[in-house]
Amino acid sequence: MSDTQMSRRAFLTAAGGTAAVAAGSGNAAAQTTEPDWGGHLDGVDGGYQDMRGQSEVTVEVGAEGNGGALAFAPAGIWVDPGTTVTWEWTGEGGGHNVVSSEGPASLDSGAPVSEAGTTYEHTFGEDQVGITKYHCAPHEALGMLGAVAVGSDIPTVEVGGGGGGSSAPQVPESAKTLGVATTFAMVATLGLAFFFMKYGGDYETPEE
């Protein structure tokens, strides 16, 4: 076997390994950690946001989703103990309310209302660490559901590429950038491999 053939084989082996590692790194970066909602938010519109680090956060009531203005947005949130969550009505989708289904916190905004600008507040204390699931009583069957995860001592799941709760997970910008870079690297590697196989890989200056 010639030195040129050996060089080609070594090059292709290294190229394949590099591409595989790059692709694997991109997949790993795209994964995110999300509270395990236990199926409560499966198929529900409204999305999910990690809002830890904020002392006050707002959730829209009557956001677009679930076949109308029948969503909480974000439907799933993750906050720190001591955070005050304000649910604010958009005025769309009819009368809504906020009522807890299960979990450490007791939520009850009262009778359903439809007036835009209506608010309901709740501060999640240290005694309410965990996941509290809630719903809109008139539209529970239509998927108007929400959940609040409080603190770090809660069950979580790794999600990536779609699925996993209320909606497709939001991929960080760093992961998107890495994905583009990975694709470019793979294309460049394959191009070099084709050139190497076609024209050979050992170029030596002939001795005079």
SESE-764430 format. One record per residue: z, y, x of N, C-alpha, C, O in turn; residue number from 1; residue in three letters. Coordinates in pm, 1 decimal. Each point is the difference from the previous one (the first is absolute). Example, Ala and Ser with C-alpha at 12.3 -4.5 7.8 and 13.67 -1.06 7.14 Angstrom:
BEGIN
ATOM|n.z|n.y|n.x|ca.z|ca.y|ca.x|c.z|c.y|c.x|o.z|o.y|o.x|num|residu
ATOM|780.0|-569.0|1319.0|0.0|119.0|-89.0|0.0|120.0|90.0|66.5|-1.9|103.6|1|ALA
ATOM|-138.5|106.9|-138.6|6.0|119.0|82.0|73.0|109.0|-77.0|16.9|110.8|50.9|2|SER
% end
This chain:
BEGIN
ATOM|n.z|n.y|n.x|ca.z|ca.y|ca.x|c.z|c.y|c.x|o.z|o.y|o.x|num|residu
ATOM|0.0|-119.0|85.3|0.0|119.0|-85.3|0.0|124.0|88.9|76.8|7.0|95.9|1|MET
ATOM|-163.3|92.3|-127.1|-14.1|117.9|84.9|117.2|94.0|-18.6|74.0|-7.2|-98.1|2|SER
ATOM|-59.1|97.4|197.6|104.9|100.5|-9.9|-22.8|91.3|-118.9|94.6|46.9|-63.2|3|ASP
ATOM|-226.4|-21.4|32.4|-31.3|86.1|-112.7|46.0|-61.4|-130.1|56.7|69.1|-84.6|4|THR
ATOM|-80.9|-201.0|66.9|43.6|-69.5|-120.2|152.3|3.3|-11.8|54.3|22.2|-108.3|5|GLN
ATOM|13.2|-44.3|219.7|145.1|4.1|-1.2|49.4|138.4|-42.2|95.5|12.1|-76.8|6|MET
ATOM|-161.7|92.1|128.0|42.1|135.9|-33.0|-20.2|29.3|-147.4|83.2|63.6|-64.7|7|SER
ATOM|-198.1|-112.2|11.9|-26.0|20.8|-142.3|106.6|-65.5|-85.5|51.2|60.7|-94.0|8|ARG
ATOM|-17.7|-184.5|126.6|100.5|-73.3|-78.5|134.8|69.8|7.1|68.1|14.9|-101.5|9|ARG
ATOM|-29.7|27.7|220.5|128.9|67.2|15.1|3.3|130.4|-79.2|100.4|34.8|-62.2|10|ALA
ATOM|-214.7|36.9|66.3|-7.6|126.6|-73.1|14.6|-20.9|-149.3|76.3|70.8|-65.8|11|PHE
ATOM|-150.1|-169.0|10.9|4.1|-24.9|-143.1|137.6|-46.4|-44.7|46.4|37.6|-107.6|12|LEU
ATOM|19.3|-119.5|189.8|134.9|-46.4|-33.4|96.3|117.2|-6.6|79.7|11.2|-93.1|13|THR
ATOM|-87.9|76.0|192.7|88.9|116.0|3.3|-29.5|93.6|-115.7|92.0|54.2|-61.3|14|ALA
ATOM|-221.8|-34.6|30.4|-38.6|89.3|-108.9|52.3|-50.2|-133.4|53.3|76.9|-80.0|15|ALA
ATOM|-68.9|-208.1|56.4|48.8|-56.7|-125.3|149.2|14.6|-14.2|50.8|31.0|-107.7|16|GLY
ATOM|20.7|-54.1|219.3|144.5|12.9|-4.7|42.6|142.7|-27.5|93.7|23.4|-76.2|17|GLY
ATOM|-162.5|73.4|138.5|33.1|140.4|-20.9|-21.4|40.7|-143.9|84.3|68.1|-58.3|18|THR
ATOM|-197.6|-109.2|-0.9|-30.1|34.1|-138.7|103.1|-58.9|-94.9|42.4|66.0|-94.8|19|ALA
ATOM|-1.7|-190.9|120.2|96.7|-65.5|-87.5|134.7|69.6|5.5|65.2|19.5|-102.5|20|ALA
ATOM|-23.3|18.6|225.0|127.4|68.3|14.1|-3.3|134.1|-69.2|96.2|38.6|-66.4|21|VAL
ATOM|-208.7|34.2|81.7|-11.9|131.5|-63.1|4.9|-11.5|-150.8|67.5|78.5|-66.5|22|ALA
ATOM|-140.2|-177.8|10.9|-0.2|-19.0|-144.8|138.4|-36.7|-49.6|44.0|49.5|-103.8|23|ALA
ATOM|25.6|-136.4|177.4|134.5|-39.5|-39.8|95.6|116.8|1.3|85.8|11.3|-87.5|24|GLY
ATOM|-99.7|77.3|187.4|85.9|116.8|8.4|-22.9|91.0|-117.9|95.3|56.9|-53.3|25|SER
ATOM|-221.5|-41.2|10.6|-30.1|84.4|-114.5|63.1|-53.5|-126.4|54.4|77.5|-78.7|26|GLY
ATOM|-59.8|-208.6|56.5|59.0|-59.6|-119.1|150.3|19.1|-2.3|58.7|29.6|-104.1|27|ASN
ATOM|4.1|-47.2|222.2|144.4|13.8|6.5|41.5|143.8|-31.9|99.2|23.3|-69.1|28|ALA
ATOM|-177.0|72.7|120.8|35.4|139.6|-21.3|-13.3|40.0|-146.2|69.7|89.9|-47.1|29|ALA
ATOM|-160.7|-157.8|-25.4|-24.7|36.8|-138.8|110.2|-48.4|-93.2|5.8|42.5|-115.4|30|ALA
ATOM|81.2|-130.1|162.7|106.1|-50.5|-84.2|112.8|102.5|-11.0|31.7|69.6|96.5|31|GLN
ATOM|28.0|-61.4|-214.5|112.3|89.6|-22.0|111.6|-74.8|-71.4|-23.3|-101.6|-65.5|32|THR
ATOM|144.1|153.3|79.0|116.2|-59.0|-66.8|27.8|75.8|-128.6|1.9|123.1|-1.7|33|THR
ATOM|19.5|-196.9|-105.0|23.2|59.4|-132.2|114.1|-75.6|-67.2|15.4|-120.0|22.6|34|GLU
ATOM|64.6|187.3|-104.3|104.5|-71.6|-73.8|-60.7|-111.9|-84.0|-111.0|13.1|-51.4|35|PRO
ATOM|183.4|-120.7|38.2|-43.9|-111.8|-83.8|42.2|28.7|-144.0|116.9|-12.8|-36.3|36|ASP
ATOM|-214.1|51.3|-43.4|29.6|38.5|-138.5|17.4|-120.5|-91.6|27.3|16.9|-118.9|37|TRP
ATOM|-42.5|-136.8|171.2|20.4|-119.8|-80.6|-100.1|-16.5|-112.0|30.8|-60.0|-102.9|38|GLY
ATOM|-152.1|113.4|122.4|-103.8|-12.5|-102.1|4.3|108.0|-105.8|-88.4|6.4|-85.3|39|GLY
ATOM|190.1|79.0|89.2|16.0|101.5|-105.4|-118.2|97.6|-4.3|-37.9|46.7|-107.4|40|HIS
ATOM|-19.5|-16.4|222.6|-108.2|97.9|5.3|-138.1|-62.5|19.0|-97.1|70.7|27.2|41|LEU
ATOM|88.4|-201.6|-41.3|-130.2|-66.1|15.1|-98.2|51.5|-104.6|28.6|-3.1|-119.7|42|ASP
ATOM|-144.2|50.4|165.3|-103.1|47.5|-90.9|27.7|134.7|-63.5|-72.9|42.7|-89.6|43|GLY
ATOM|177.0|24.4|134.8|39.0|128.3|-58.2|-60.9|114.2|81.6|2.0|-2.8|123.0|44|VAL
ATOM|-56.1|103.2|-192.5|-54.2|117.6|67.7|112.4|96.3|36.6|110.2|-5.6|-54.6|45|ASP
ATOM|-142.0|93.9|148.6|97.7|102.4|38.3|28.6|3.2|148.0|42.4|102.7|53.1|46|GLY
ATOM|-65.4|-216.0|15.5|15.7|-1.9|144.8|144.7|-11.9|46.1|93.0|-10.9|-79.9|47|GLY
ATOM|-77.9|13.4|212.1|131.5|-13.5|63.9|9.2|100.1|114.5|-98.2|25.0|70.0|48|TYR
ATOM|218.2|32.7|-51.5|21.8|90.0|112.9|136.8|-22.3|60.6|99.5|-15.1|-70.8|49|GLN
ATOM|-96.2|13.4|203.6|125.2|-3.2|73.4|45.5|144.8|14.1|-59.7|77.2|75.1|50|ASP
ATOM|164.6|-40.6|-146.7|48.1|138.1|-1.4|134.1|15.7|70.3|71.7|97.6|-22.0|51|MET
ATOM|-38.8|-193.9|106.0|124.5|11.1|75.5|-6.1|122.6|91.1|-106.3|37.0|49.8|52|ARG
ATOM|220.7|24.0|-29.4|4.2|120.5|81.4|-5.7|127.3|-82.7|14.8|109.8|53.6|53|GLY
ATOM|-36.3|-123.8|-184.0|-3.2|116.2|-89.5|122.6|-2.4|-90.0|37.5|-104.9|-52.4|54|GLN
ATOM|23.8|219.4|35.1|120.1|6.3|-83.9|-32.4|14.6|-147.8|82.0|-33.2|-85.6|55|SER
ATOM|-202.4|83.0|55.4|-43.3|16.6|-138.2|-145.7|-43.1|-12.4|-83.5|40.8|80.8|56|GLU
ATOM|52.5|-121.7|-179.7|-137.5|-45.8|-21.5|-32.9|9.5|-148.8|89.1|3.8|-84.9|57|VAL
ATOM|-218.7|0.0|55.4|-44.2|13.9|-139.1|-95.3|-111.9|-38.1|-87.0|-38.1|78.4|58|THR
ATOM|103.6|-14.2|-198.7|-88.4|-102.2|-55.7|-62.1|55.9|-127.6|71.1|49.0|-87.7|59|VAL
ATOM|-202.3|-56.3|77.4|-66.8|47.4|-120.6|15.7|-101.3|-113.4|-7.5|-120.8|22.2|60|GLU
ATOM|28.9|170.2|-141.7|10.4|-83.4|-119.7|-119.1|33.7|-89.7|-12.9|112.5|-48.2|61|VAL
ATOM|-73.8|-211.6|26.6|-121.2|25.6|-75.8|-117.8|29.9|91.2|-90.8|74.4|-37.0|62|GLY
ATOM|92.6|-133.4|157.8|-112.1|14.6|92.0|-114.9|-89.0|-46.2|20.0|-92.4|-78.9|63|ALA
ATOM|-139.7|120.5|128.4|-116.0|-78.6|-39.1|12.4|-141.9|52.8|29.4|-20.2|117.9|64|GLU
ATOM|-51.6|-78.7|-204.6|7.9|-139.7|40.9|31.6|-90.6|-116.1|43.3|46.0|-105.6|65|GLY
ATOM|-65.1|-176.4|125.0|27.5|-101.3|-101.5|-76.2|25.0|-130.2|51.7|-23.6|-109.2|66|ASN
ATOM|-175.6|72.0|122.9|-83.9|20.2|-116.5|19.6|133.3|-70.0|-48.7|18.6|-111.5|67|GLY
ATOM|117.9|72.9|173.6|24.6|131.8|-59.0|97.7|74.3|87.5|16.7|-32.8|117.4|68|GLY
ATOM|48.6|133.9|-174.5|104.9|69.8|74.7|130.7|-75.2|-21.1|95.1|51.2|-59.0|69|ALA
ATOM|-93.7|-173.6|108.6|109.6|-93.0|-28.8|59.0|-58.9|127.6|26.5|-120.0|7.4|70|LEU
ATOM|-6.3|204.9|92.7|52.3|-48.8|127.2|108.4|92.0|53.1|3.6|119.2|-30.2|71|ALA
ATOM|84.8|-177.7|110.2|90.3|77.5|84.3|-69.8|12.6|135.0|-59.4|-96.6|47.8|72|PHE
ATOM|65.8|213.4|13.9|-67.7|17.5|128.9|90.3|77.0|96.8|32.6|116.4|-23.2|73|ALA
ATOM|7.2|-182.9|131.9|-26.6|-140.3|34.4|81.8|-94.5|-88.5|111.1|31.8|-42.5|74|PRO
ATOM|-169.2|-147.7|16.5|71.3|-99.3|-81.2|114.4|-62.0|78.5|105.8|-28.3|-56.2|75|ALA
ATOM|-126.2|7.2|184.4|103.9|-56.2|86.2|34.2|98.2|110.1|-89.6|51.8|66.5|76|GLY
ATOM|218.0|-25.1|-46.2|42.3|88.3|108.2|115.8|-63.2|75.7|76.1|-80.1|-54.1|77|ILE
ATOM|-65.0|119.0|182.3|107.9|-47.5|86.7|72.2|123.3|51.6|-60.8|84.1|66.2|78|TRP
ATOM|190.0|-72.3|-95.7|75.9|119.6|37.4|129.9|-37.9|68.9|40.3|-116.3|0.5|79|VAL
ATOM|24.6|216.5|57.6|130.8|-18.7|62.5|111.0|19.8|-102.6|-20.2|67.8|-100.8|80|ASP
ATOM|137.9|-126.6|125.5|114.5|29.6|-86.6|28.2|150.0|3.1|-10.8|63.8|104.8|81|PRO
ATOM|46.4|-8.8|-218.6|25.6|143.1|-8.5|-120.8|80.3|-44.2|11.8|120.1|-24.1|82|GLY
ATOM|-127.7|-183.5|12.9|-121.0|70.0|-41.3|0.9|26.0|-150.2|38.0|-86.6|-78.8|83|THR
ATOM|-80.3|206.5|40.0|-14.0|33.9|-140.9|-145.4|-17.7|-40.3|-89.3|61.7|58.2|84|THR
ATOM|65.8|-145.6|-157.3|-134.5|-22.8|-51.9|-15.3|76.7|-130.4|82.7|-12.6|-90.3|85|VAL
ATOM|-189.2|92.5|80.8|-29.2|75.2|-121.8|-126.9|-54.2|-63.0|-106.0|0.3|62.5|86|THR
ATOM|116.7|-46.4|-184.8|-117.8|-41.7|-75.4|-48.2|122.1|-79.1|77.4|60.9|-73.9|87|TRP
ATOM|-203.5|-26.0|89.5|-54.2|118.4|-65.2|-117.6|-37.1|-89.1|-95.9|-62.6|45.3|88|GLU
ATOM|103.8|101.3|-171.8|-101.2|-34.2|-99.2|-126.9|85.7|18.3|8.0|121.0|21.0|89|TRP
ATOM|-124.2|-186.2|-29.5|-127.3|71.2|9.4|-44.7|55.1|-134.9|-83.5|90.2|-5.8|90|THR
ATOM|138.7|-144.0|-102.5|-41.8|39.6|-133.7|-116.8|-81.3|-52.0|-50.9|26.4|-109.0|91|GLY
ATOM|7.9|-125.8|186.5|-113.0|-84.1|-39.4|47.5|-138.8|-41.6|104.7|-47.2|44.4|92|GLU
ATOM|-183.5|-17.5|-130.6|26.5|-139.7|-34.6|100.6|-22.3|-110.6|40.5|-113.7|-24.0|93|GLY
ATOM|0.9|219.0|-44.0|97.4|-18.2|-107.2|142.8|9.8|49.4|26.7|52.1|108.2|94|GLY
ATOM|66.2|-103.9|-190.7|141.1|6.9|34.7|39.9|-106.6|100.8|-35.3|-116.8|-15.7|95|GLY
ATOM|108.8|156.4|119.2|45.8|-92.6|104.0|149.6|17.0|23.0|58.7|102.8|-33.7|96|HIS
ATOM|0.8|-205.3|91.4|136.7|12.1|49.1|18.3|-90.5|120.9|-90.5|-74.1|38.4|97|ASN
ATOM|208.7|81.6|20.7|33.9|-79.3|118.2|123.3|-81.7|-33.6|107.2|55.0|-25.3|98|VAL
ATOM|-123.0|-187.6|25.1|110.1|-89.3|-36.9|5.9|-114.9|100.3|-100.4|-67.6|22.4|99|VAL
ATOM|216.0|44.9|37.6|12.2|-107.3|99.1|-8.5|-136.5|-66.6|48.3|-20.0|-111.4|100|SER
ATOM|-111.5|-74.0|183.1|-13.5|-137.8|-48.3|103.0|-89.8|66.0|63.9|-82.1|-65.8|101|SER
ATOM|-48.3|98.5|197.2|100.7|-75.8|74.7|21.5|66.1|134.9|-84.3|75.9|47.6|102|GLU
ATOM|197.9|-105.5|13.2|30.4|57.7|129.9|132.0|73.5|-0.4|66.1|8.3|-103.5|103|GLY
ATOM|-26.4|45.6|218.6|132.7|62.1|12.4|14.9|135.0|-68.3|111.7|40.8|-31.8|104|PRO
ATOM|-223.8|30.1|8.5|10.1|133.4|-61.3|-30.0|-6.8|-148.8|-83.7|-78.8|-44.2|105|ALA
ATOM|152.9|162.3|-32.7|-22.9|8.6|-144.4|-79.2|127.5|-28.6|49.8|111.0|18.8|106|SER
ATOM|-173.4|-128.8|-64.5|-87.4|113.6|-29.5|-27.0|6.0|-149.5|-32.0|-101.4|-62.0|107|LEU
ATOM|44.9|220.1|4.6|-30.1|17.3|-142.7|-22.5|148.4|-26.2|93.9|79.5|-4.4|108|ASP
ATOM|-221.9|-44.5|-13.0|-33.7|140.9|-23.7|12.5|38.3|-147.3|-16.7|116.7|-35.4|109|SER
ATOM|45.9|-214.6|-50.8|13.6|27.1|-141.7|-124.2|-34.7|-78.7|-80.3|-83.0|42.7|110|GLY
ATOM|64.3|146.0|-157.0|-113.8|-28.4|-87.4|-131.0|43.7|66.9|0.0|94.2|79.3|111|ALA
ATOM|-110.5|-161.0|-110.2|-129.3|36.9|58.0|-37.0|144.1|-36.1|18.5|43.9|-113.5|112|PRO
ATOM|-71.2|28.4|212.6|-46.5|136.8|-21.4|-138.3|14.5|61.7|-37.9|-76.7|88.6|113|VAL
ATOM|-37.2|175.6|-136.0|-135.8|20.8|49.2|-22.2|137.9|59.4|-109.1|28.7|49.4|114|SER
ATOM|209.3|56.7|-52.9|-16.3|137.5|45.6|-13.7|7.8|151.2|84.6|-51.2|73.4|115|GLU
ATOM|-191.1|115.3|-27.0|-22.3|17.1|143.5|113.1|82.8|61.3|47.7|96.2|-60.1|116|ALA
ATOM|-6.1|-135.0|179.9|105.4|72.3|69.4|139.1|-55.2|-24.0|94.9|41.2|66.7|117|GLY
ATOM|-80.8|-134.4|-161.6|129.1|-66.2|-22.3|38.8|-74.7|126.6|-85.5|-60.6|64.6|118|THR
ATOM|212.6|63.9|-28.2|45.3|-70.2|120.4|124.4|-83.9|-28.0|78.2|26.8|-91.2|119|THR
ATOM|-64.7|-128.4|173.6|120.3|-84.7|-4.0|36.0|-29.7|144.7|-85.7|-42.4|77.5|120|TYR
ATOM|211.4|64.0|-40.1|43.3|-18.6|137.9|105.1|-108.8|12.0|80.9|-22.5|-90.0|121|GLU
ATOM|-85.1|-44.1|204.4|104.3|-98.0|30.1|17.8|-5.8|150.8|-97.3|-12.5|74.3|122|HIS
ATOM|221.2|21.4|-29.5|30.7|-11.6|142.8|50.6|-141.4|27.5|97.7|-45.2|-59.7|123|THR
ATOM|-165.4|-22.9|150.4|34.5|-138.4|31.7|105.2|-3.5|110.3|-28.0|30.9|115.8|124|PHE
ATOM|149.9|-69.3|-154.3|110.5|-3.4|93.9|5.6|-128.2|81.6|-81.4|-90.7|-17.4|125|GLY
ATOM|179.6|85.3|107.0|19.6|-116.4|86.3|27.4|-126.5|-81.4|-30.4|-110.6|44.9|126|GLU
ATOM|87.5|126.5|-163.8|30.9|-115.5|-83.5|-122.2|-49.4|-77.8|9.8|-94.7|-77.9|127|ASP
ATOM|-124.7|159.1|99.3|-121.1|-39.1|-72.0|-111.0|-44.5|95.8|-118.8|7.5|-31.6|128|GLN
ATOM|161.1|-54.1|149.4|-95.0|-55.0|96.4|-62.0|-127.2|-57.0|69.8|-83.6|-57.5|129|VAL
ATOM|-198.7|69.8|73.3|-72.1|-115.6|-54.7|-124.1|46.9|-72.5|-48.1|110.7|24.4|130|GLY
ATOM|-4.1|-192.6|-112.2|-121.5|34.7|-74.0|31.6|11.3|-148.8|46.2|-95.3|-62.7|131|ILE
ATOM|-71.7|212.6|8.1|16.4|23.4|-142.9|-138.1|5.8|-63.9|-84.5|80.3|39.6|132|THR
ATOM|62.7|-164.9|-137.5|-127.9|-2.7|-71.8|16.1|73.2|-132.9|103.7|-9.2|-65.6|133|LYS
ATOM|-208.3|82.0|27.5|8.9|74.8|-125.2|-134.3|0.4|-72.2|-99.5|-51.3|51.3|134|TYR
ATOM|97.7|109.8|-170.9|-122.0|1.8|-80.5|2.7|116.2|-98.6|102.3|66.1|-18.0|135|HIS
ATOM|-216.0|-43.0|-44.9|-9.7|92.5|-113.3|4.9|-87.7|-124.6|-86.7|-85.2|-19.4|136|CYS
ATOM|186.8|105.3|-64.3|19.1|-89.0|-116.0|-122.2|-9.4|-90.7|-36.4|-111.3|-38.1|137|ALA
ATOM|-29.2|221.3|1.1|-114.8|-12.1|-91.1|-122.2|-66.9|63.9|-85.2|-53.9|-70.7|138|PRO
ATOM|76.6|57.4|204.5|-121.4|-48.7|65.6|26.4|-109.1|103.8|-81.3|-22.7|89.6|139|HIS
ATOM|194.3|-43.7|-102.7|33.6|-106.7|94.9|-105.8|-109.8|-0.2|-40.3|-48.1|105.9|140|GLU
ATOM|-4.5|8.5|-224.7|-97.6|-109.1|-11.0|-135.9|38.0|57.2|-82.1|-87.2|28.6|141|ALA
ATOM|57.7|218.5|-11.5|-128.3|46.8|53.1|4.4|17.9|151.8|-98.5|41.0|61.2|142|LEU
ATOM|212.1|-71.8|-2.1|10.3|6.3|145.7|62.6|126.0|54.5|-10.9|26.3|119.8|143|GLY
ATOM|76.1|52.5|-203.1|65.1|121.5|50.2|137.2|-38.0|54.2|102.2|11.5|-67.7|144|MET
ATOM|-104.3|-57.3|192.5|118.4|-52.2|66.7|21.3|71.8|132.4|-94.0|52.5|59.6|145|LEU
ATOM|218.3|-51.1|-15.1|31.5|60.6|128.9|115.7|-70.3|66.3|66.4|-84.0|-60.8|146|GLY
ATOM|-42.1|119.1|187.5|110.9|-59.8|73.1|41.0|92.7|113.9|-83.1|68.6|59.4|147|ALA
ATOM|213.2|-68.0|-30.5|54.4|80.6|109.2|78.3|-91.6|92.6|96.2|-64.5|-41.7|148|VAL
ATOM|-138.2|59.4|168.6|72.9|-75.3|101.8|86.8|98.4|76.7|-48.1|104.2|44.5|149|ALA
ATOM|176.4|-137.1|-28.8|94.7|91.4|64.5|65.0|-69.5|119.3|52.9|-110.5|-11.9|150|VAL
ATOM|-58.1|177.5|127.5|65.0|-52.9|119.1|-86.2|-96.6|78.0|-113.1|-29.8|-38.4|151|GLY
ATOM|168.0|-18.8|148.4|-74.9|-90.5|88.4|31.3|-146.9|-25.1|-75.8|-87.3|42.2|152|SER
ATOM|186.8|59.0|-110.3|40.2|-138.7|-22.3|-62.8|-52.4|-129.2|70.0|-30.2|-96.6|153|ASP
ATOM|-202.5|20.0|96.7|-72.8|-49.4|-116.3|-106.0|-99.1|44.8|-43.8|6.2|114.9|154|ILE
ATOM|0.9|-97.5|-201.4|-106.1|-93.8|38.0|-133.2|73.8|14.3|-31.7|89.1|-78.8|155|PRO
ATOM|-44.4|-127.1|179.1|-129.8|63.0|23.5|-107.6|-105.8|19.7|29.8|-117.2|23.3|156|THR
ATOM|-154.0|159.8|-32.8|-114.2|-87.9|23.6|-99.4|73.9|88.9|-6.6|123.0|-1.1|157|VAL
ATOM|-71.0|-200.1|78.3|-107.6|57.0|80.1|-126.8|-2.7|-83.2|-38.8|-104.5|-52.2|158|GLU
ATOM|-25.1|218.7|40.0|-123.0|8.2|-77.3|-109.0|61.4|87.0|27.3|72.6|95.5|159|VAL
ATOM|-150.1|-103.5|-130.9|-112.4|54.8|75.7|-129.9|-49.7|-55.9|-12.2|-118.4|-31.3|160|GLY
ATOM|-86.5|206.0|17.6|-132.1|-38.2|-46.3|-11.6|-15.8|-150.0|-103.2|-45.6|-49.4|161|GLY
ATOM|208.3|82.8|-25.2|-9.4|-7.9|-146.0|109.9|-84.9|-57.8|52.1|-88.8|67.5|162|GLY
ATOM|-15.5|114.5|-192.3|102.9|-76.7|-70.0|138.3|44.3|41.8|15.0|96.0|75.6|163|GLY
ATOM|87.4|-166.6|-125.3|135.9|26.9|40.8|66.0|110.2|-79.6|39.9|101.1|57.8|164|GLY
ATOM|-27.2|-116.4|-186.2|74.3|96.3|-78.1|-87.8|83.1|-89.1|-95.7|-49.7|-59.5|165|GLY
ATOM|129.2|178.5|50.5|-62.7|84.7|-99.5|-144.7|31.2|29.4|-78.5|20.9|-92.5|166|SER
ATOM|41.4|-17.2|219.1|-136.3|34.9|34.1|-28.8|-43.2|141.6|87.0|-50.5|71.0|167|SER
ATOM|-212.8|71.7|-30.9|-35.0|-30.8|137.8|82.8|88.1|91.7|11.6|120.3|-23.8|168|ALA
ATOM|46.6|-178.5|129.2|83.6|78.8|88.5|-78.2|108.9|69.4|-120.0|-14.4|23.6|169|PRO
ATOM|186.8|122.9|9.1|-64.2|108.2|69.7|-1.1|-28.2|148.9|105.3|-15.5|61.9|170|GLN
ATOM|-225.5|8.8|-4.2|-13.2|-31.4|142.1|23.2|126.0|81.2|-63.0|102.1|-27.2|171|VAL
ATOM|151.6|-105.8|126.2|24.8|118.0|82.0|-126.6|46.4|69.9|-89.5|-79.8|27.8|172|PRO
ATOM|82.4|211.9|0.8|-117.0|54.2|66.1|-20.4|-63.4|137.1|-113.6|-17.9|43.9|173|GLU
ATOM|224.3|-16.7|24.7|-11.9|-61.2|132.1|-72.0|-134.7|-8.2|-75.9|-36.4|89.9|174|SER
ATOM|100.8|-37.6|-199.5|-66.1|-128.9|-17.1|-148.2|18.5|-27.5|-83.0|-76.7|48.7|175|ALA
ATOM|49.5|180.1|-128.0|-140.4|26.6|-28.0|-73.9|34.3|128.1|-110.9|-47.9|23.6|176|LYS
ATOM|173.8|132.4|59.9|-61.2|39.4|126.8|-19.6|-120.8|89.4|-104.4|-14.8|63.5|177|THR
ATOM|205.9|-72.7|-58.5|-10.1|-119.6|82.3|-110.9|-90.8|-49.6|-69.3|-63.0|79.9|178|LEU
ATOM|51.7|55.7|-211.7|-106.3|-83.4|-55.5|-137.1|48.8|41.5|-86.8|-79.9|35.1|179|GLY
ATOM|66.6|212.6|-38.8|-129.0|56.2|41.8|-23.9|-27.6|147.0|-110.0|-38.5|39.7|180|VAL
ATOM|214.1|58.5|41.7|-13.7|-23.6|144.0|-29.1|-146.8|29.1|-79.0|-31.9|88.9|181|ALA
ATOM|142.8|-56.6|-163.9|-21.1|-143.4|19.3|-143.8|-38.1|-31.6|-62.5|-75.7|74.3|182|THR
ATOM|9.9|128.4|-185.0|-138.6|-29.0|-37.7|-96.6|47.5|106.5|-93.9|-71.5|35.0|183|THR
ATOM|115.9|191.8|17.2|-87.1|53.4|104.5|5.2|-86.9|124.4|-102.8|-28.6|61.3|184|PHE
ATOM|224.6|-13.6|-24.0|15.0|-83.3|119.4|-71.5|-133.4|-14.8|-62.2|-48.6|94.4|185|ALA
ATOM|71.3|-10.6|-213.4|-64.8|-129.3|-23.0|-151.9|12.8|6.6|-66.9|-85.7|57.8|186|MET
ATOM|11.1|194.0|-117.7|-144.5|21.1|3.8|-47.4|20.2|142.4|-101.6|-55.7|41.6|187|VAL
ATOM|177.6|137.4|34.2|-37.7|25.1|139.2|6.2|-128.1|81.8|-86.8|-23.8|83.9|188|ALA
ATOM|187.8|-58.8|-107.0|15.3|-124.6|74.1|-115.3|-95.6|-27.8|-53.5|-62.4|91.6|189|THR
ATOM|15.6|51.3|-219.3|-110.6|-88.5|-35.5|-131.1|50.3|58.6|-84.7|-79.5|40.8|190|LEU
ATOM|67.7|212.6|-36.6|-121.3|55.7|59.2|-9.7|-31.9|148.0|-106.8|-35.9|49.6|191|GLY
ATOM|217.6|48.9|20.1|2.2|-32.6|142.7|-24.8|-148.8|22.4|-67.7|-39.4|95.0|192|LEU
ATOM|123.6|-42.7|-184.2|-19.4|-144.3|13.7|-147.4|-36.4|-14.4|-51.9|-82.2|75.6|193|ALA
ATOM|-15.8|144.3|-173.7|-143.7|-27.2|-19.4|-79.2|41.3|123.0|-86.5|-73.8|47.1|194|PHE
ATOM|117.1|193.3|5.1|-71.4|47.9|118.7|24.6|-92.8|117.7|-91.9|-30.3|76.0|195|PHE
ATOM|216.2|-14.8|-60.8|37.0|-86.7|111.8|-74.5|-132.0|-7.0|-51.2|-48.6|100.9|196|PHE
ATOM|45.1|-10.4|-222.2|-67.3|-129.7|-17.0|-150.7|12.9|21.2|-63.7|-90.8|53.4|197|MET
ATOM|8.1|202.3|-94.7|-145.7|16.8|7.4|-47.7|29.3|141.5|-103.7|-51.2|42.2|198|LYS
ATOM|177.4|132.1|30.7|-48.8|45.5|129.3|79.7|-51.5|119.0|-32.8|30.0|114.8|199|TYR
ATOM|136.8|-107.0|-141.7|77.1|-52.1|111.8|113.0|93.0|35.0|1.6|115.7|-42.1|200|GLY
ATOM|93.4|-165.5|119.2|117.9|80.0|26.0|29.5|29.1|144.2|83.7|85.6|28.7|201|GLY
ATOM|-148.5|-152.7|63.2|29.6|23.0|141.0|-112.7|79.6|63.2|-113.3|-47.0|10.6|202|ASP
ATOM|145.5|164.7|29.7|-101.2|82.8|64.3|47.1|32.4|141.2|96.5|73.7|20.3|203|TYR
ATOM|-166.3|-129.8|74.6|34.9|20.6|138.4|-110.4|72.4|71.8|-118.0|-24.7|-24.8|204|GLU
ATOM|154.8|112.6|112.2|-98.7|69.9|79.7|-55.1|-95.0|103.8|75.7|-51.1|82.6|205|THR
ATOM|-206.4|25.7|-84.5|-55.0|-97.2|96.4|18.0|47.1|143.7|-11.1|118.1|32.8|206|PRO
ATOM|39.3|-216.6|50.2|18.5|32.4|139.6|-135.0|31.0|65.5|-100.9|-63.8|-30.0|207|GLU
ATOM|101.0|160.3|117.7|-123.0|38.0|66.8|-17.8|-82.1|128.3|-98.9|17.6|71.2|208|GLU
% end
